[in-house]
């Protein structure tokens, strides 16, 4: 059983490069990494991403690996600059972590620090979402703000690890306090996709993160993506794509988006990390 900020089970949403080997406390895992980033139907790319230490076995052993996706908000000013600044801030925080201390708490605190820096630098007129996963000693730590997604594919299941910070969820919470839940009213609300949390704001009210690290297993796949993927491709198709090695998985996902030819296709970014013995 995994313990998260809010006591809940993993949310199962479906049925059914070079590798580097590290010593991970008795279990030996190696990782393959792939990435995908395209423009979609937008005129500018406002997503940013980073994978730190993916190809350095010694650094992975000593300090771990970091994967991060930041989706700059097109409806606000300087989305690309904000997402780049967010990635830079989290990379610096990763390098400054005390590996002997509580990593989950340090990652949580880094969100507030990066958010404050973004708000000061961009004066609250720019914003970005973020999903971030750190792998250390074959364990995964993650944090999330906004509507980008972290998936875990394990065995035949695809599990969504994080919660979307959108008005959609807030509407359902409001319905819970009424005599009857009106699902149709929630789903027809035009503002349901509006973000309730993002970086660059004056304050962060809610951060999704895991209190205890997630122990990784052989054949696990971690997939981080902006909503340009998770909102346009169904989970069954995502799960099927993640059956392949990371580079091919990214090609499969890109082909699915191209085939859909959605005129409203958002920028999209995805990072795939496969775990092997």
N, C-alpha and C positions, 0 to 999 in steps of 0.2 A: 504494500500500500504506500502511495506517495502522499506526503504532507505538503500542502500548499498554503498560501496566505489565507484563503478561505477553505475550510475543510470540505473537499469535494473530490470525487473520483475523476480520473481522466475522462474527458469527453470523447467517446468514440464516434466518429462521423462517417465511417464506412464499414462495410463488411470486408468480411474478408479483404585521372592525373597520376600522379605517382603516389604510391602508398608509403607511409612512414610508420615504423613500428616503435611503440613506446612501452615502458614498464609501468604498469598501473596497479601497484599494490597487489601483486599475485595474479592479476588478469592482464593479458597482453592484448591491446587493441591497436589496430592501425586504422588510418582514416583516408578516405578519398573525398575530394572536394570538387564541386562544380558550381559555376555561376551563370546567371542569365540576366541580361538587362537590355530592354528595347524601349523605343519611344512610344509605341502605340499610335493613337490618332492625335496626340498632343503636338504642339509646335515646339516645345522645349522639354528636355528631360530634367525632372526635379527630384528623382530618386538618387540616393547615394548609398554605397555599401563598402564594407571592408572585411577582409579575412586576414587575421593576424597570426603568424607562425604556422600557417598551413603546411609549409614545405620544409620546415626546420625541425628535425626530430629532437635535437638537443633543447631547443627553446620550448617545444611542446612538453617535454619531460620536466623542465625546470619551472616553466611559467604557464603552460596551458595554451589553448587556442581560443581566439575570439572571432565570432561571426556577428555582423550587425547590418541591418537594413533600416534606412531612414527614408521616409516618403515625405518630401517637402509638400506643403499644402499650396496647391495652385490657386486657391481662392484668396490667398493672402500674399503679401509682398515678399520677394526674394526667397521663394521656396527652395531653390537649388542651393543658395548660399547658406540657408538655415540648416538644411539636411547635411551639407558638407561640414558645417561647424559642429553639428551634433555628433557626427561620426568621429571627427578629430578629437572632440572632448572625451568621448567614451574610450577611444584608443589610448589617450593619455592616462585616463583613470585606470585602465587595464594594466598598463605598465607600472603604475604606482601602487597596485594592490599588495597588501601584506598576505601572502599565501598561507601564513601560519594563523591568521585571524579568521573571523567569520566572513567568508567570501560573499555569501548571500546578502548580508547586511551592508557590506561595502558597495556592492553593485547597486543596491537600493539607494544608498546615500548618494552615489554618483549621479543618479537620475535627477535628484534635487539640485545638485551642484551644476550639472550641465544645463538644466532648465533655467536656473538663475542667470547663468552666463549668457544664454541665448536671449533671455528677456532684456538683460542689460545692453547687449550688443545691438539687438534689432528693435528695441523699444516696444516690444509687444505687437508689432505689425507683421511678423513672420512666424510661421509655425511648421512643425514636422511631427510625424509619428515615428516610433522606433520599436524594433524588436531586436533583442540581443541575446546571444547564447555564448557562454564561456564553458569550455570543456577542460577539466583539470583532473588528473588521476582517474580517467575513465568515468567521470561524473559530470553532469551538465547542470549549470546554473543559468537561469534565464530571467529577463525582465522585459516588460512590455508596456507601452503607453500608446493608445490610439487604436486603429483598426487594421494594422498589419497582423500577420499570423505566424505562429510557430506550430508546426506539426511534428509529431513523432509517428513514424511508421514502425510498428513492431509486429512481427509475425504477419497475420493477415489483416490487421486492423490499422486504421489511420486515426490518430488521436489529436485533437486540438488542445494544446497545452494552455493557451492564454485566452483571456476574455476580451471581447471587443469593447472599447470605450466609446459607445455611440448612444445617441438619443433613443435608438430602438430599444435597447435594454432598459433605459430609464422609463420608457412608456409602459413596458411590461411590469416593472416594479410598481408603478402607479396603479395599474389594473389590479394587482394583488390585494390592494386595500379596498377595492370596491366589492359590492355584493356579487357581481358577475363579471367575469373577464371577457372583454370584447376584443377578440383577436383581430377581427376584420378592421376595427377602428385603428388598431395599432399598425397593422400592415399597410393600410391605406394612407397613413400619415406621411406627408411629403417631406417632413424633416427627420424621418427615422434614421437616415444615413449620416446625419450631422454628428460630428465628433463631440463627445462630452469631455474628453481629455486629450491634450497634445502638448508637446514641448514648445517652449517659447512663450507660454502663458504666464500670467503674473504669479500663479501658484498651481501646483499639481495636487489635486484632491485624491486621486487614486492611482496606484501603480500595481500592476500585476507582476508577481515574482514568486519563486519557490523558496520556502524557508529551508527545506532540506534538499540537498542535491539529488538529482535523478541519476540513479546508477544505470549506466549504459550497458547494453548487451550486444553480443555478436549479431550482426545483420540489422541492427537498429539503423534507421535513417532519420536525420533531423532536417527539416525543410523550413527555412525562413522565407517569407515572401511579402511583398507589398500587396495592397488590396487590388492592384491591377491584375493579379493572378487569382487570389482567393475569391474575388467577387465576380470573376468572369469564367472560371473553370470549376466544375462540380468536384466534390471530394472524391468521388469514385474514380474520375479520370486522373486526378492528382495522385491517388494511391497507385493506380496502374502504372503511371509514369515513373514513380519512385521504385518500381521493381527493377529498373535498369541501373547501371552504374551512373554516377552523378553527371558526367558530361552528356551521356545519351539521354538521361532523364530531363536535363535542361532543354535539349533539342526537341524532345517529345512535347514538353510543355509549350515551347515556342510554336511548334507546328499546330497544336490545338488552338492557340490564340489566333494564329494566322487563318486557320480554317474557319473560325467563327466570323471573321471579318466584321466585328462589331464597330459601328461608326462612332461609338462613345468609348472605345477602348482606352483605358488610362495607361500611363507609363507603367511598366512592370519590371520588377526585379525579384530574383529568387536565388537562394543559396542552398545547396544540397550537401550534406555531410553524411557519408556512409561509414559505419563502424564494422570493422572486421578483426578476426583473430589472425 
